[in-house]
Amino acid sequence: MNIYLLRHGQTNLNKYGKYQSAADKEINELGKNQAELLGKRLKKYNIDIIYSSDLKRALQTSEIINKYINTDIIIKEELREINMGQWDTLNMEQRFLSHKEYAEKWYEHLEDLPYPGGECGADVCIRTGKVVEEIKTGKHENAAVVTSAGAIAALLSSFLGLEQHNRFKMDIDNCSISIVKYDTESKAIGIKCINDCGHLVNL
């Protein structure tokens, strides 16, 4: 079984360097173009189910790529981006202004610290992991999961056996593809690729 972890298309908050979690923003024009190219590429992978976060940016991306796949979309709140609490919609400078001492420690990324009033990576793995388990026990050969960068990085770190603070070493770009291979017999998980953006080179 292949599990395709797909980040949503670009939003205006992405464009202007602001972070988002609960902020339910739509994808912008570039994001729509990214999703179209992603859908065209996924067409050859025989995706037979799409699991999507319920946030607009993920749902819009799922609906665009599904024009090329034509399968069912299962909406899961558990696939939402990591909850950034008081840092939601802030850029890096604003984060330091609001929580200077905490921000200095947090940006060292030496431990899995939660966002102020929000989640840590382990929290995300617990809820997104429920969806992964559902996929693993299903009968699909190729499942797509449309979610956000933080959620994807947390899952990949877990699959690789890394501590969650290591997720910040991964770049997960808009409409990138990361592919996880799950062996239904041995129950082993392997990573085939991370942050593949080859379909976006002409944007």
C-alpha positions as CSV (number, residue, x, y, z in Angstrom):
1,M,0.0,0.0,0.0
2,N,1.2,3.5,-0.9
3,I,0.1,6.5,1.2
4,Y,0.6,9.8,-0.6
5,L,1.0,12.7,1.9
6,L,0.1,15.9,0.0
7,R,0.3,19.5,1.3
8,H,-2.4,21.9,0.3
9,G,-1.9,24.7,-2.3
10,Q,-0.5,28.1,-1.4
11,T,-2.7,30.5,0.7
12,N,-2.0,34.2,1.1
13,L,-0.8,33.6,4.6
14,N,1.8,31.2,3.1
15,K,2.7,33.8,0.5
16,Y,3.4,36.5,3.1
17,G,5.4,34.3,5.5
18,K,2.7,33.9,8.1
19,Y,1.9,30.6,9.8
20,Q,-1.5,29.2,10.0
21,S,-3.2,26.4,11.8
22,A,-6.9,27.0,12.8
23,A,-7.0,30.0,10.4
24,D,-9.4,28.6,7.8
25,K,-8.1,30.3,4.7
26,E,-8.7,29.5,1.0
27,I,-5.9,28.8,-1.4
28,N,-4.9,31.6,-3.8
29,E,-4.5,31.6,-7.6
30,L,-1.0,30.2,-7.4
31,G,-2.3,27.5,-5.0
32,K,-5.0,26.6,-7.5
33,N,-2.5,26.2,-10.2
34,Q,-0.3,24.1,-8.0
35,A,-3.2,21.8,-7.2
36,E,-4.0,21.4,-10.9
37,L,-0.5,20.3,-11.6
38,L,-0.5,18.0,-8.6
39,G,-3.8,16.4,-9.8
40,K,-2.3,15.9,-13.3
41,R,0.7,14.1,-11.8
42,L,-1.4,12.0,-9.4
43,K,-3.5,10.7,-12.3
44,K,-0.9,8.1,-13.1
45,Y,-0.6,6.8,-9.6
46,N,-4.1,5.1,-9.5
47,I,-5.2,6.9,-6.3
48,D,-8.3,5.1,-5.1
49,I,-9.3,7.2,-2.1
50,I,-8.6,10.7,-0.8
51,Y,-8.5,11.6,2.9
52,S,-8.6,15.3,3.5
53,S,-8.4,17.8,6.4
54,D,-11.7,19.7,6.8
55,L,-9.9,23.1,6.5
56,K,-10.7,25.0,3.4
57,R,-7.2,25.0,2.0
58,A,-7.0,21.2,2.1
59,L,-10.6,20.6,0.9
60,Q,-10.1,23.0,-2.1
61,T,-6.9,21.2,-3.0
62,S,-8.6,17.8,-2.7
63,E,-11.4,18.9,-4.9
64,I,-9.1,20.2,-7.6
65,I,-6.9,17.1,-7.7
66,N,-10.0,14.9,-7.7
67,K,-11.0,16.3,-11.1
68,Y,-8.1,14.1,-12.3
69,I,-8.6,11.1,-10.0
70,N,-12.4,10.9,-9.7
71,T,-12.7,9.0,-6.4
72,D,-14.2,9.5,-2.9
73,I,-13.0,12.2,-0.6
74,I,-13.2,11.4,3.1
75,I,-13.1,14.4,5.3
76,K,-11.3,14.1,8.7
77,E,-10.9,16.8,11.3
78,E,-8.0,14.8,12.8
79,L,-5.9,15.8,9.7
80,R,-5.9,19.5,10.6
81,E,-2.6,21.4,10.8
82,I,-0.9,21.5,14.2
83,N,-2.7,23.9,16.5
84,M,-0.4,26.9,16.9
85,G,-2.4,28.5,19.6
86,Q,-1.5,32.1,20.2
87,W,1.0,32.0,17.3
88,D,-1.6,31.3,14.7
89,T,-1.3,33.8,11.7
90,L,1.8,35.4,13.1
91,N,5.1,35.8,11.3
92,M,8.5,35.1,13.0
93,E,9.0,38.7,14.1
94,Q,5.6,38.8,15.7
95,R,6.2,35.6,17.5
96,F,9.3,37.0,19.1
97,L,7.5,40.2,20.1
98,S,4.7,38.2,21.8
99,H,6.8,35.5,23.5
100,K,10.5,36.5,23.4
101,E,12.0,34.0,26.0
102,Y,9.8,31.2,24.9
103,A,10.4,31.9,21.2
104,E,14.2,31.8,21.7
105,K,13.9,28.3,23.3
106,W,11.3,27.1,20.9
107,Y,13.4,28.1,17.8
108,E,16.3,26.0,19.0
109,H,14.2,22.9,18.2
110,L,15.9,20.8,20.8
111,E,12.7,19.3,22.2
112,D,9.1,18.9,21.2
113,L,7.7,22.1,22.8
114,P,4.0,22.9,22.2
115,Y,3.1,26.2,20.6
116,P,1.8,28.7,23.2
117,G,-1.7,27.6,24.0
118,G,-1.4,24.9,21.2
119,E,-0.1,21.5,20.3
120,C,3.2,19.8,20.1
121,G,4.3,17.3,17.4
122,A,3.4,14.3,19.6
123,D,-0.2,15.6,19.9
124,V,-0.5,15.8,16.1
125,C,0.8,12.2,15.7
126,I,-1.9,10.9,18.1
127,R,-4.8,12.4,16.1
128,T,-3.4,12.0,12.6
129,G,-2.3,8.5,13.5
130,K,-5.9,7.4,13.9
131,V,-6.5,8.2,10.3
132,V,-3.4,6.4,9.2
133,E,-4.5,3.3,11.1
134,E,-7.9,3.5,9.3
135,I,-6.1,3.7,6.0
136,K,-3.7,0.8,6.9
137,T,-6.7,-1.5,7.7
138,G,-8.6,-0.6,4.6
139,K,-8.4,-2.3,1.2
140,H,-7.0,0.6,-0.8
141,E,-3.7,0.2,-2.7
142,N,-3.0,4.0,-3.1
143,A,-4.4,6.4,-0.6
144,A,-3.9,10.2,-0.8
145,V,-3.9,12.3,2.4
146,V,-4.3,16.0,1.9
147,T,-3.2,18.1,4.9
148,S,-0.7,20.7,6.0
149,A,3.1,20.9,6.4
150,G,3.2,20.5,10.2
151,A,1.0,17.5,10.2
152,I,3.0,15.8,7.3
153,A,6.4,16.5,9.0
154,A,5.1,15.1,12.3
155,L,3.9,11.9,10.6
156,L,7.1,11.5,8.6
157,S,9.2,11.9,11.8
158,S,7.1,9.3,13.5
159,F,7.4,6.9,10.6
160,L,11.2,7.4,10.6
161,G,11.5,6.8,14.3
162,L,12.7,10.3,14.9
163,E,12.0,12.5,18.0
164,Q,9.4,15.1,17.0
165,H,11.7,18.1,17.3
166,N,13.5,16.8,14.2
167,R,10.4,17.5,12.1
168,F,11.7,21.1,11.6
169,K,14.6,19.7,9.5
170,M,12.1,18.8,6.8
171,D,10.8,21.2,4.1
172,I,7.3,20.4,3.1
173,D,6.3,22.7,0.3
174,N,2.9,23.6,-1.0
175,C,1.4,20.8,-3.2
176,S,4.5,18.6,-2.6
177,I,4.3,14.8,-2.5
178,S,5.7,12.6,0.2
179,I,5.2,8.8,-0.3
180,V,5.0,6.3,2.4
181,K,5.1,2.5,1.7
182,Y,3.2,0.3,4.0
183,D,3.7,-3.5,3.8
184,T,0.4,-5.1,4.7
185,E,2.0,-8.4,5.5
186,S,5.1,-7.4,7.6
187,K,3.4,-4.2,8.9
188,A,6.6,-2.4,8.1
189,I,6.6,1.3,7.0
190,G,9.2,2.8,4.6
191,I,9.6,6.3,3.1
192,K,9.9,6.4,-0.7
193,C,10.3,10.2,-1.0
194,I,9.8,13.4,0.9
195,N,8.8,16.8,-0.6
196,D,8.8,15.9,-4.2
197,C,7.9,19.0,-6.2
198,G,9.0,17.9,-9.7
199,H,5.5,18.7,-11.1
200,L,5.8,22.3,-10.0
201,V,9.1,23.3,-11.7
202,N,7.5,25.5,-14.3
203,L,5.5,27.6,-11.9
